[in-house]
Amino acid sequence: MNGGGVHFMRKSKKDRQESLKQTIADNPFITDDELAKKFTVSVQTIRLDRLELSIPELRERIKHVAKRQFDEVKALHQEEVIGDILDLQLDTSAISILEITSELVFSRTGIARGHHLFAQANSLAVAVINDDLALTSKAEIQYIRPVKSGERVVAKAKVTRKERVRTIVEVNSYSGHDHVFKGVFTMYRAHGGKD
């Protein structure tokens, strides 16, 4: 028996559809293109599988996730958050998604302008704070790889430390499986986070 690789030949349709259901359940933001590569089948086959399984297309899945109930943003207006909030547990964690459209990239290279990735992460760090006023007092950021037009960036914020007037929020952003941005934000909260 060799140590891996080739044992992943084509699965039967039934097995593939079971795996497809599980893959989409684990990552509702996966595209048909990514699924086609993962299962080594055509995009058309993936679409047919989704139809048979009554799994909606990506845009519908995103809308569905966005409609789930979560905490209300307190520190800024919902429309001031860059990207769509998909999950928010105040003072704990938050997730947002940002479609990288042609307006958000440099026209010459097609690469997203860095301030959009920063704005998505920073506004999510503000949104996760359970206070009427939260301001960024410090940010340590790292751009891990360039993001291009057509990609979809999922930012995940996690509160790592909460003090009376300061909260540390770590935000990691991903495009598919790729880690593209990391930020550690020190947030000042006006009212010391009254519970």
PyMOL commands that set and color helices and strands:
alter all, ss='L'
color gray80, all
select helices_A, chain A and resi 13-26+32-38+43-53+58-67+78-80+102-104+114-127
alter helices_A, ss='H'
color red, helices_A
select strands_A, chain A and resi 84-89+93-99+134-143+152-162+166-175+178-189
alter strands_A, ss='S'
color yellow, strands_A
deselect
rebuild
show_as cartoon
